[in-house]
Amino acid sequence: MTTVPSKDLEWFTNPSPQRDYQIRFECPEFTCLCPRTGQPDFATVRVRYVPDERCVELKSLKLYLWSFRDEGHFHEAVTNRILDDLVALLAPRSAVVEGDFQVRGGIRTVVEARHP
C-alpha cells in the first residue's frame, strides 16, 4: 500500500478568498469502532464549509477520515472532533460536519456539528 491513515490534515491557499462559496465533501465509507462493543460503525460523513484563506487538501482529508477506522468513538464525539480539527486547520468562515451513522441496535443516528 502506498498510503497509510494519518491525522495530518493539509491545506492550500484559497484561490478566491474575496468570494463566499461553499465546498462540500461526502465520504460514504467512514468507519470507526463502537467504544463499548468494539464492533464497527459505518457512516456517511458530510463536510460543508465556506473557506476564508485556506482550503483542505483532499488526499489528506481522505487519509484523516481513514485514520478513525480502528479507533473507538461515540458518534457525537467523532463528529465534533472532525469539525474541531477542520476549524483549527482552516479557520473557515463557517463549517458543518454531519455524521450519518447506519442503524445500530435499531437506531440510526445523525449528528450535525456547526461552526461558528
N, C-alpha and C positions, 0 to 999 in steps of 0.2 A: 504494500500500500504506500502511496506517495504522500498521503496526508494523514494527520492524526488530529483528534479533537483537541481544542485549545480554548482557554478562557481569554486569549489575547485578541481583543477586538481592534480593528484598524479603521482609519478614516482617510478621506481625501477631501481636498478643498471643494466646497460647493461652487459649481460653475456659474450659478445665477443667484448670488446672495441678495441681490436687490429685489427679488421677487418672492412672494409667498407661493409655494407649491407643495403638494403633498406627495410623499413617497410611500408606497405600500409594498409590503412583503407578506407572503403566505408560505408557511412551512407545514405541509400536511403530514410530515413524517417525524414530528417531535416525539421523543420518548424520554422518560425518566422512570424512576422506581418509586413505588409506594414506600414511604418511610416506616410503615408499620408491618407490612407483609413481605416487602421485597419484590412483589410482583410488578411487572411492567405497566406503566400508564402510557397511553397513546393520546396524542393531542394534535390539533392544528393550532399553530401559533401564528397570529396575525400581528404585524407591526405596521403602524401608520405614524408618520411624523412629518412635521414641517421643518426643514433644516434651516439653520442660521448660517454659520461659517463652515460647518463640516457635514459630510455625508458618510455613512458607514460603508465600508468596503464589503462586497457580498461574500467573497470566499471566506473572509474572517468571520462573518456572521454565521455562515453555514457551519464552520468548524466550532464556533462558540456554542451554537444550539446543539450540536452533536455532543459536546462535552458533558451534557447533563444525562446522557444515556445510562450510565452506570451509577448515578447518584440518587439518593433518596430525597424527595422533596414533596411537601404538600403543594397542591395546585396553587393555592393563594400565594405561597412563598416564592415559588419558582417564577410565576408571572410577574410579581413585583420585583424580583431580583433582575429579571431581564430588562424591565423598564429602568430600574436604578442604574444598571450598568450602561445602558444606551444613553441615558441622560448625562451620566458622568463623562462619557466619551465625547458626546456630540454637542451638549448644551443646546438642544433644539428649541425652536420657538414653541412647539407643542409636540406631544407624543402620546400614543395609546398603544398598549400591548394587550392583546386578548389571547387567553389560553382557553381553547375549546376542547375540553377533555372528553374522551369517549366514556361510555357507560361503564361504571364500576359499582357493583353491588346494587344495581337497579337505578343508579342516579348518574345523570350526566351533569357535569359541572362546566360552567363558563365563567371565567374570571376576567374582568376588564380593569386594568390599571391605567391611570391618566397622569400626565404632566402638562401644565402645572396643576 
